[in-house]
Amino acid sequence: MSEHGNRISSEQEKIISDADAAILQIIKDTQAKLVEAGAMERPGPGDLSCSACDCTKFMPSGEGAPAVCSTPRCGHSLTLHYVF
């Protein structure tokens, strides 16, 4: 790490990159299964609406649960918003 503590090594960057890719693939696979099962529709470009309620846009929550929509009437996971 740098003296400021905000840089990661190339080895650490690879670990994070691999984890990000694995997480993204799990979400994409889950969404594909939900579409296949009829539980959600594949939206058009730019459509971030929720498949479980009438929320029209995914708003990441702040601390604690950034993968959960912070729209007051929603609270569903980003997976149901088809953000990827």
Secondary structure, DSSP 4 states (H G I P E B T S, - for coil): --TTS----HHHHHHHHHHHHHHHHHHHHHHHHHHHTTSS--PPTT----SSSS--S--B-SSS-TTBB--TT---BGGGGT--
